[in-house]
Amino acid sequence: MIQMMIIPAFAALGSIMVLTILIKLLFHAHDLILFPVALALGLFYTAFVEQRSKLVEGALAAGIYALSAYGLYMIVRKLLVLYRHSKEGPYQ
């Protein structure tokens, strides 16, 4: 049962994050716009792919997917900036 719930969650998180990054790169979107974009992608994913019959559960899952994808995107972005400027930081 757990495996049946984890696999769609990883698929949703990965697809929402990749699509958010593609939208950021293709349309040069500002960071303030990325969270609503991730939320819209999460709603789209849960409405059309995952939970088509349960509206409230799908909206909750979409919010969780959007928050985790946006947070993961920001963490990766911050780590890349720290890696690029590693010689300038306090840990030389």
C-alpha distances in whole Angstrom, upper triangle without the diagonal:
4,5,5,7,9,11,12,13,15,16,18,19,21,22,23,25,27,28,29,31,32,34,35,37,38,39,40,39,39,37,37,36,33,31,31,31,27,26,28,26,23,24,24,21,19,22,22,19,16,16,20,20,19,22,21,18,18,22,20,17,20,22,20,20,23,24,22,23,27,27,26,28,31,30,30,34,35,34,36,39,39,39,42,44,43,47,48,45,46,45,47
4,5,5,6,9,11,11,12,14,16,16,18,20,21,22,24,26,27,29,30,32,33,35,36,37,38,36,37,34,34,33,30,28,29,29,25,25,26,24,21,22,23,20,18,21,22,19,16,17,20,21,19,22,21,17,18,21,19,16,19,20,17,17,21,21,19,21,24,24,22,25,28,27,27,30,32,31,33,36,36,35,38,40,40,43,44,42,42,41,43
4,5,5,6,9,10,11,12,14,15,16,18,20,21,22,24,26,27,29,30,32,33,34,36,37,35,36,33,34,33,30,28,29,28,25,25,26,23,21,22,23,19,18,21,21,18,15,17,20,21,21,23,23,19,19,22,20,17,19,21,18,17,21,22,19,20,24,24,22,25,27,26,26,29,31,30,31,35,35,34,37,39,39,42,43,41,42,40,43
4,6,6,7,9,11,12,13,15,16,17,19,21,22,23,25,27,28,29,31,32,33,35,36,34,35,33,34,32,29,27,28,27,23,23,24,22,19,20,20,17,15,18,18,14,12,13,17,18,17,20,20,16,16,19,18,15,17,20,17,16,20,21,19,20,24,24,23,25,28,27,27,30,32,31,33,36,36,36,38,41,41,44,45,43,44,43,45
4,6,6,7,9,10,11,13,15,16,17,19,20,22,23,25,26,27,29,31,32,33,34,32,33,30,30,29,26,24,25,24,21,20,21,19,16,17,18,15,13,16,17,14,11,12,16,17,15,18,17,14,13,16,15,12,14,16,14,13,17,18,16,17,21,21,20,22,25,24,25,28,29,29,31,33,34,34,37,39,38,42,43,41,42,40,43
4,6,5,6,9,10,10,12,14,15,16,18,20,21,22,24,26,27,29,30,31,32,30,31,28,29,28,25,23,24,23,20,20,21,19,16,18,19,15,14,18,18,15,12,14,18,20,18,20,20,16,15,18,16,13,15,16,13,12,16,17,14,15,19,19,17,20,22,22,22,25,26,26,27,30,31,31,33,35,35,39,40,37,39,37,39
4,5,5,6,9,10,11,12,14,15,17,18,20,21,22,24,26,27,28,30,31,30,31,28,29,28,24,23,24,23,19,20,21,18,16,18,18,14,14,17,17,13,11,14,17,19,19,21,21,17,16,19,18,14,15,18,15,13,17,18,15,15,19,20,18,20,23,22,22,25,27,26,27,30,31,31,33,35,35,39,40,38,39,38,40
4,5,5,6,8,10,10,12,14,15,16,18,20,21,22,24,25,26,28,29,27,29,26,27,25,22,21,21,20,17,17,18,15,12,14,14,10,10,13,13,10,8,11,14,16,16,17,18,14,13,15,15,11,12,15,13,11,14,16,14,14,18,19,17,19,22,22,22,24,27,26,27,30,31,31,33,36,36,40,40,39,40,39,41
4,5,5,6,8,10,10,12,14,15,16,18,20,21,22,24,25,27,27,26,26,24,24,23,20,18,19,18,15,15,16,14,11,13,14,11,10,14,14,12,10,12,15,17,16,17,17,14,12,14,13,9,10,12,10,8,11,13,10,11,14,15,14,16,19,19,19,22,24,24,25,28,29,29,31,33,33,37,38,36,37,36,38
4,5,5,6,8,10,10,12,14,15,16,18,20,21,22,24,25,26,25,26,23,24,23,20,19,20,19,15,16,18,15,12,16,16,12,13,17,17,13,12,15,18,21,20,20,20,17,16,17,16,12,13,15,12,9,12,14,11,10,14,14,12,14,18,17,17,20,22,21,22,25,26,26,28,31,31,34,35,33,35,34,36
4,6,5,6,8,10,11,12,14,15,16,18,20,21,22,24,25,24,25,23,24,23,19,19,20,17,14,16,16,13,11,14,14,10,11,15,14,11,10,14,16,19,19,20,20,17,15,17,17,13,13,15,13,10,13,15,13,11,15,16,14,15,19,19,18,21,23,23,23,26,28,27,29,32,32,36,37,35,37,36,38
4,5,5,6,8,10,11,12,14,15,16,18,20,21,22,23,21,23,21,22,20,16,15,16,14,11,12,13,9,8,11,10,7,8,12,12,9,9,12,14,17,17,17,17,15,12,13,13,10,9,12,10,7,9,12,10,9,12,14,13,14,17,18,18,20,22,23,23,26,27,27,29,32,32,36,36,35,37,36,38
4,6,5,6,9,10,10,12,14,15,16,18,20,21,21,20,21,18,19,18,15,14,15,14,10,11,13,10,9,12,13,10,11,15,15,13,12,15,18,20,19,19,19,16,14,15,14,11,10,11,9,6,8,10,7,6,9,11,9,11,14,14,14,16,19,19,20,22,24,24,26,28,29,32,33,31,33,32,34
4,6,5,6,9,10,11,12,14,15,16,18,20,20,19,21,19,20,19,15,15,17,15,11,14,15,11,11,14,14,11,13,17,16,14,14,17,20,23,22,22,22,20,17,18,18,14,13,15,13,9,11,13,10,8,11,12,10,10,14,14,13,15,18,18,18,21,23,23,24,27,27,31,32,31,33,32,33
4,5,5,6,8,10,10,12,14,15,16,18,19,18,20,18,20,18,14,15,16,13,10,12,13,9,9,12,11,9,12,14,14,12,13,16,18,21,21,20,21,19,16,17,17,14,12,14,14,10,11,13,12,9,12,14,12,12,16,17,16,17,20,21,20,23,25,25,26,29,30,33,34,33,35,34,36
4,6,5,6,9,10,10,12,14,15,16,17,16,17,15,16,14,11,11,12,9,6,9,9,6,6,10,10,8,11,13,13,12,13,16,17,21,20,19,19,18,15,15,15,12,10,11,11,8,7,10,10,6,9,12,11,10,14,15,15,16,19,20,20,22,24,24,25,28,29,33,33,32,34,34,35
4,5,5,6,9,10,10,12,14,15,16,14,16,14,15,14,10,11,13,10,8,11,12,9,10,13,13,12,14,17,17,16,17,19,21,24,23,22,22,21,18,17,17,15,13,13,13,9,8,10,9,5,7,10,8,7,10,12,11,12,15,16,16,18,20,21,22,24,25,29,29,28,30,30,32
4,5,5,6,9,10,11,12,14,15,14,16,15,17,16,12,13,15,12,10,13,14,11,12,15,14,13,16,18,18,16,18,21,22,26,25,24,25,23,20,20,21,18,15,17,16,13,12,14,13,9,11,13,11,9,13,14,12,13,17,17,16,19,21,21,22,25,26,29,30,29,32,31,32
4,5,5,6,9,10,10,12,13,12,15,14,16,14,10,12,13,9,8,11,11,8,10,13,12,11,15,16,16,15,17,20,21,24,24,23,24,22,19,19,20,17,14,16,16,13,11,14,14,10,11,14,13,11,14,16,15,15,19,20,19,21,24,24,24,27,28,32,32,31,34,34,35
4,5,5,6,9,10,11,11,10,12,11,12,10,7,9,10,7,6,10,10,8,10,13,13,13,16,17,18,17,19,21,22,25,25,23,23,22,19,18,19,17,14,14,15,12,10,12,12,8,8,12,11,8,11,14,13,13,16,18,17,18,21,22,22,25,26,30,29,29,32,32,33
4,5,5,6,9,10,10,10,11,11,13,12,9,11,13,10,10,13,14,12,14,17,16,16,19,21,21,20,22,24,25,29,28,27,27,26,23,22,22,20,17,18,18,15,13,14,14,10,10,12,11,8,11,13,11,10,14,15,14,16,19,19,19,22,24,27,27,26,29,29,30
4,5,5,6,8,9,10,13,13,16,13,11,14,15,11,11,15,14,12,15,17,16,16,19,21,20,20,22,25,25,29,29,27,28,27,24,23,24,22,19,20,20,17,15,17,17,13,13,16,15,12,14,17,15,14,18,19,17,19,22,22,21,24,26,29,29,29,33,32,33
4,5,5,6,7,7,10,11,13,10,8,12,12,8,10,13,12,11,14,16,15,16,19,20,20,20,22,24,25,28,28,26,27,26,23,22,23,21,18,19,20,17,14,17,17,13,13,16,16,12,15,18,16,15,18,20,19,20,23,24,23,25,28,31,30,30,33,34,35
4,6,6,5,5,7,8,11,9,7,11,12,10,11,14,14,13,16,18,18,18,21,23,23,23,25,27,28,31,30,28,28,28,25,23,24,23,19,19,20,18,15,16,17,13,12,15,14,11,12,15,14,12,15,17,16,16,20,21,20,22,25,28,27,27,30,31,32
4,6,5,7,10,11,14,13,11,15,16,13,14,18,17,16,19,21,20,21,24,25,25,25,27,29,30,33,33,31,32,31,28,27,27,26,23,23,23,20,18,20,20,16,15,17,16,13,14,17,15,13,16,18,16,16,20,20,19,21,24,27,27,27,30,31,31
4,6,8,12,13,16,14,13,16,16,13,15,18,17,16,19,21,20,20,24,25,24,24,27,29,29,33,33,31,32,31,28,27,28,27,23,24,25,22,19,21,22,18,17,20,19,16,18,20,18,17,20,22,19,20,24,24,22,25,28,30,30,31,34,34,35
4,5,9,12,13,11,11,15,14,12,14,17,16,15,19,20,19,21,24,24,24,25,27,29,29,33,32,30,31,31,28,26,28,26,23,23,24,22,19,21,22,18,17,20,20,17,18,21,20,17,21,23,21,21,25,25,24,26,29,31,31,31,35,35,36
4,7,9,12,10,10,14,15,13,15,18,17,17,20,22,21,23,26,27,27,27,29,31,32,35,34,32,32,32,29,27,28,27,24,23,25,22,19,21,21,18,16,19,19,15,16,19,18,15,18,20,18,18,22,22,21,23,26,28,27,28,31,32,33
4,7,8,6,7,11,11,10,12,15,15,15,18,19,19,21,23,24,25,26,27,29,29,32,32,29,29,29,26,24,25,24,21,20,22,20,16,18,19,16,14,17,17,14,14,18,17,15,17,20,19,18,22,23,22,24,26,29,28,28,31,32,33
4,5,6,7,10,11,11,13,15,16,16,19,20,21,22,25,26,27,28,29,30,31,34,32,30,29,29,27,24,25,25,21,20,22,20,17,17,19,16,13,15,17,13,13,16,16,14,15,19,18,17,20,22,21,22,25,28,26,26,29,30,31
4,5,5,8,10,10,11,13,15,16,17,19,20,21,23,25,26,26,27,28,30,32,31,28,28,27,25,23,23,22,19,18,19,17,14,14,15,13,10,12,13,10,9,13,14,11,13,16,16,15,18,20,20,21,23,26,24,24,26,28,29
4,6,7,8,9,11,12,14,15,17,18,20,21,23,24,26,26,27,28,29,31,29,27,26,26,24,21,21,21,18,16,18,17,14,13,16,14,11,13,15,13,12,15,17,14,16,19,19,18,21,23,23,24,26,29,27,26,29,30,32
4,6,6,6,9,10,11,12,14,16,17,18,20,21,23,24,25,25,26,29,27,24,24,25,22,19,20,20,17,15,17,16,13,13,16,14,11,14,16,13,13,17,18,16,18,21,20,20,23,25,25,26,28,31,30,29,32,33,35
4,6,5,6,9,10,10,12,14,15,16,18,20,21,21,22,23,25,27,26,23,23,23,20,18,19,18,15,14,15,13,10,11,13,10,7,11,12,10,10,14,14,13,15,18,18,18,21,23,23,24,26,30,28,28,30,31,33
4,5,5,6,9,10,10,12,14,15,16,18,20,20,20,21,23,25,23,21,20,20,18,15,15,15,12,10,12,11,7,8,10,9,6,9,12,10,10,14,15,14,16,19,19,20,22,24,25,26,28,31,30,29,31,31,34
4,5,5,6,9,10,10,12,14,15,16,18,19,20,20,21,23,22,19,18,19,16,14,15,15,11,10,13,12,8,10,13,12,10,13,15,14,14,18,19,18,20,23,23,23,26,28,28,29,31,35,33,32,34,35,37
4,5,5,6,9,10,10,12,14,15,16,17,18,20,20,23,22,19,20,20,17,15,16,15,12,11,14,12,9,11,13,11,9,13,14,13,14,17,18,17,19,22,22,23,25,27,27,29,31,34,33,32,35,35,37
4,5,5,6,9,10,10,12,14,15,16,16,17,19,22,20,18,18,17,15,13,14,12,9,9,10,8,5,8,9,7,7,10,11,10,12,15,15,15,18,20,20,22,24,25,26,28,29,33,32,31,33,34,36
4,5,5,6,9,10,11,12,14,15,15,16,17,19,17,15,15,14,12,9,11,10,7,6,9,8,5,8,10,9,9,12,14,13,15,17,18,19,21,23,24,25,27,28,29,31,32,36,35,34,36,36,38
4,5,5,6,9,10,10,12,14,14,15,15,18,17,14,15,15,12,10,12,12,8,9,12,10,8,11,14,12,12,15,17,16,18,20,21,21,23,26,26,27,29,31,31,33,35,38,37,36,39,39,41
4,5,5,6,9,10,11,11,12,14,15,18,17,15,16,16,12,11,13,12,8,10,12,9,8,11,12,10,11,15,15,14,17,19,19,20,22,24,24,26,28,29,30,32,34,37,37,36,38,38,40
4,5,5,6,8,10,10,10,11,13,16,15,13,13,12,9,8,10,8,4,7,8,6,6,9,10,9,11,14,14,14,17,19,19,20,23,24,25,26,29,29,31,33,34,38,37,36,38,38,40
4,5,5,6,8,10,10,10,11,13,12,10,11,11,7,6,9,8,5,8,10,9,8,12,13,13,14,17,18,18,20,22,23,24,26,28,28,30,32,33,34,36,37,41,40,39,41,41,43
4,6,5,6,8,9,10,10,13,13,12,14,13,10,10,12,11,8,11,13,11,11,15,16,14,16,19,19,19,21,24,24,24,27,29,29,31,33,34,35,37,38,42,42,40,43,43,45
4,6,6,5,7,9,10,13,13,12,14,13,9,10,12,10,7,11,12,9,10,14,14,13,15,18,18,18,21,22,22,24,26,27,28,30,32,32,33,36,37,41,41,39,42,41,43
4,6,5,5,5,7,10,9,9,10,9,5,7,9,7,6,10,11,9,11,14,14,14,16,19,19,20,22,24,24,26,28,29,30,32,34,34,36,38,39,43,43,41,43,43,45
4,6,6,6,5,8,9,8,10,10,6,8,11,10,9,12,14,13,13,17,18,17,19,22,22,23,25,27,27,28,31,32,33,35,37,37,39,41,42,46,45,44,46,46,48
4,6,7,6,10,11,11,14,13,10,12,14,13,11,15,16,14,15,19,19,18,20,23,23,23,26,28,28,29,32,33,33,35,37,38,39,41,43,46,46,45,47,47,49
4,6,7,11,12,12,15,13,10,13,15,12,11,15,16,13,15,18,18,17,20,22,22,22,25,27,26,28,31,31,32,34,36,36,37,40,41,45,45,44,46,45,47
4,6,9,10,11,13,10,8,11,12,9,10,14,14,12,14,17,17,17,19,21,21,22,25,26,26,28,31,31,32,34,36,36,38,40,41,45,45,43,45,44,47
4,6,6,7,10,8,6,9,11,9,10,13,14,13,15,18,18,18,21,23,23,24,27,28,29,30,33,34,34,37,38,39,40,43,43,47,47,45,47,47,49
4,6,7,10,10,8,11,13,12,12,15,17,16,18,21,21,21,23,26,26,27,29,31,31,33,35,36,37,39,41,41,43,45,46,50,50,48,50,49,52
4,6,9,9,8,11,13,13,14,17,18,18,20,22,23,24,26,28,28,29,32,33,34,35,38,39,40,42,43,44,46,48,49,52,52,50,52,52,54
4,6,6,6,9,10,11,12,14,16,16,18,20,21,22,24,26,27,28,30,31,32,34,36,37,38,40,42,43,44,46,47,51,50,48,50,50,52
4,6,5,6,9,10,10,12,14,15,16,18,20,21,22,24,25,26,28,30,31,32,34,36,37,39,40,41,43,45,46,49,49,47,48,48,51
4,5,5,6,9,10,11,13,14,15,17,19,20,21,23,24,26,27,29,30,32,33,35,36,38,39,40,42,44,45,48,48,45,47,47,50
4,5,5,6,8,10,11,12,14,15,17,18,20,21,22,24,26,27,28,30,32,33,34,36,37,39,40,42,43,46,46,44,45,45,48
4,5,5,6,9,10,10,12,14,15,16,18,20,21,22,24,25,27,28,30,31,32,34,36,37,38,40,41,45,44,43,44,44,46
4,5,5,6,9,10,10,12,14,15,16,18,20,21,22,24,26,27,28,30,31,33,34,36,37,39,40,44,43,41,42,43,45
4,5,5,6,9,10,11,12,14,15,17,18,20,21,23,24,26,27,29,30,32,33,34,36,38,38,42,41,39,40,40,43
4,5,5,6,8,10,11,12,14,15,16,18,20,21,22,24,26,27,28,30,31,33,34,36,37,40,40,38,39,39,42
4,5,5,6,9,10,10,12,14,15,16,18,20,21,22,24,26,27,28,30,31,33,35,35,39,39,37,38,38,41
4,5,5,6,9,10,10,12,14,15,16,18,20,21,22,24,26,27,28,30,32,33,34,38,37,35,36,36,39
4,5,5,6,8,10,11,12,14,15,16,18,20,21,22,24,26,27,28,30,32,32,36,35,33,34,34,37
4,6,5,6,8,10,10,12,14,15,16,18,20,21,22,24,26,27,28,30,31,35,34,32,34,34,36
4,6,5,6,8,10,10,12,14,15,16,18,20,21,22,24,26,27,29,30,33,33,31,33,33,35
4,6,5,6,8,10,11,12,14,15,16,18,20,21,22,24,26,27,28,32,31,29,30,30,33
4,6,5,6,8,10,10,12,14,15,16,18,20,21,22,24,26,26,30,30,27,29,29,31
4,5,5,6,9,10,11,12,14,15,16,18,20,21,22,24,25,29,29,27,29,29,31
4,5,5,6,9,10,10,12,14,15,17,18,20,21,23,24,27,27,25,27,27,30
4,5,5,6,9,10,11,12,14,15,16,18,20,21,22,26,25,23,24,25,27
4,5,5,6,8,10,11,12,14,15,16,18,20,20,24,24,22,24,24,26
4,5,5,6,9,10,11,12,14,15,17,19,20,23,23,22,24,24,26
4,5,5,6,9,10,11,12,14,15,17,18,21,21,19,21,21,24
4,5,5,6,9,10,10,12,14,15,16,20,19,17,19,19,21
4,5,5,6,9,10,10,12,14,15,19,19,17,20,19,21
4,5,5,6,9,10,11,13,14,17,17,16,19,19,21
4,5,5,6,9,10,11,12,15,15,13,16,16,18
4,5,5,6,9,10,10,14,14,12,15,14,16
4,5,5,6,9,10,13,14,13,16,16,17
4,5,5,6,8,11,11,11,14,14,15
4,6,5,6,9,9,8,11,11,12
4,5,5,9,10,10,13,11,12
4,6,8,9,10,14,13,13
4,6,6,7,11,11,10
4,5,6,9,8,7
4,6,8,8,6
4,7,8,7
4,6,6
4,6
4
